[in-house]
Amino acid sequence: MRALQPQPSDQVLELYSGVGLFTLPIAAAAARVLAVEMNPRAVADARRNLAAHGLAHKARVVAAEAGAMLQRETARWSAVAVDPPRTGLERRVLDAIARLRPERLVYVSCDPATLARDAQRLVAAGYRLDYAQPLDLFPQTHHVEIVSRFVRQV
């Protein structure tokens, strides 16, 4: 949430949303959130979590593969939040995000190498890395999470 800094007027697109770990706090702070997750069980859990916290009216959770959903997406988004698998973002997902031109993108990465690859593509698409916070959630292993924020250059 510190990296995303959602505002009450923000429209946020969240990709790879899972059961709604980030969806709930985003929905509480922003005007609207669209969460996309391809696992139907996780989608059902996210919907239940939102309803249990009285936030279902501010969030919509759809069962879809991120790349396929983005091919038809045309809405304007203030921000995009992604928490992709270890392989990072597919090229078509990155290209679609760049086409949508959100003001900021928060990328939660579990692999510094794929984050570096995707960061190069985002910079080439007109974004600047302005925040990065590593988190050692798996002590005594080589795994590290990194929360990064990219902002669109004017």
N, C-alpha and C positions, 0 to 999 in steps of 0.2 A: 504494500500500500504506500510505503514511503516513496518508492520509485515511481509508481503510477500517479500519485497525487490526484485522485479523482475529485472533480468539482461537481457541485449540484446540477450543473447544466450539461455535464458530459454524457455523451453517447459512447459506450465502450463495447468493443467487439473482443470476445475472449475465445481463443482457439486452444484446443486440447484441454478442455475445462475439467474433465474428470467428474468427480462427485460434487464439485462446486466449492472447493477449498478457497479459491480466490473470488468466485462468483458472488458469494454471500457478502463479504465486506465491500466489494465493488458496488453491488446493488444497493447497499445501505448508504453509500456516499454519492453515487452518480444518479443522473436522471433515468438512465436505462442501460441495461446490459443484455447483449445477445451472446450466449455461451454455446459453443459448438464442440461436440464430443461424439465420436463414432461408436463408443461402446453403449449399447442400449441399457444395460444395467446401471451404468454410471449415470446416464441421463435420467433414469427413473429416480435414482438416489438424489441427484442434484435438485430435481423438481420437488421431491419430498423435503429436502433440507430448506429450500427457499420458502416453501409453504409453511413449514414449522416455525420459521422466523418472521413470517408475515411479509416476505419480500417477493412473493410470486408475481405481484402486479408490476414490479420494476424489472423483472428479468424474464427472458425467454430462453429456454434450453432446447436445442435442436439436436437430433441424432443425425449426424452427417460426417462425412470425411471432409477435413478442412479444405483440401485442394478443390474438391468438387463443389463444395458450397461457395467458395470464393469466386468460382468462375461466373456465377450468376449474381453476385453481390454488387450492388450499386449505391447503397446508402453511404452517407457521410458519417464518419466515425471520428470523434475527438481523439480517441486512443484505442490502441490494440494491445492486448496482453496475450502472450503465448507462453506455453509451457510444453514444448515439443518433446518427443522421445529423444533418446541419446543420439540418434542419427541427425538431429537438427531439423531445420525447415527444408521441405522440398523446394526446389527452384520455383515451381509454379505457385507455391504458397507465398514465397518471398516476392515474386513478381506481382502477384495479386495485391499484396499489402502495399507495395510501392504504388500501384495503380490507384488504390483507394486514398492514398496520401493522408493518413492520420497525422495529427500534430505530433504525437509521440507513440512510441512502441516500447513496451516493457517485455523483455525476453528473459525468461527463467530457464537457465541452461544447466544441464547435468554433465556436460562435456565441453571443456574449454576449447578443444580443437574444432568442434562443429560450430561453437559460438564464434570463434575467430573467422572461420570460413563465411558464416552468415553475416558477420559484422562487415566484412569487406564488401559484400554484395549490397548491404544496406547503405554504406557510405557511398558506393557508386550510384545508388539510387537517390541520393540527396539527403541522407540522414547523417547526424553527428552523434557519436557516443558521448553522453554527458554524465553518466552515472554508472558505476559498477561496484557491486558488493559481493565478494566471495563469502560463502558460508560452508563451514566444514561440518556437514550433517552426519558424516560417516567417519568418525575419528579412527586414526590408525589404518586408513585405507587411502588409495590414490584418488578416490572420488571426491569431487568438490562441486557444489552448486554455485552458480553465479547469477545474480539478479542485475540486469543491465537495462538502462533506459537510453533510447535513441530518440532524438528530436529532429523534426523535419527542418531543414534549412530553408529560409524564406527566399 
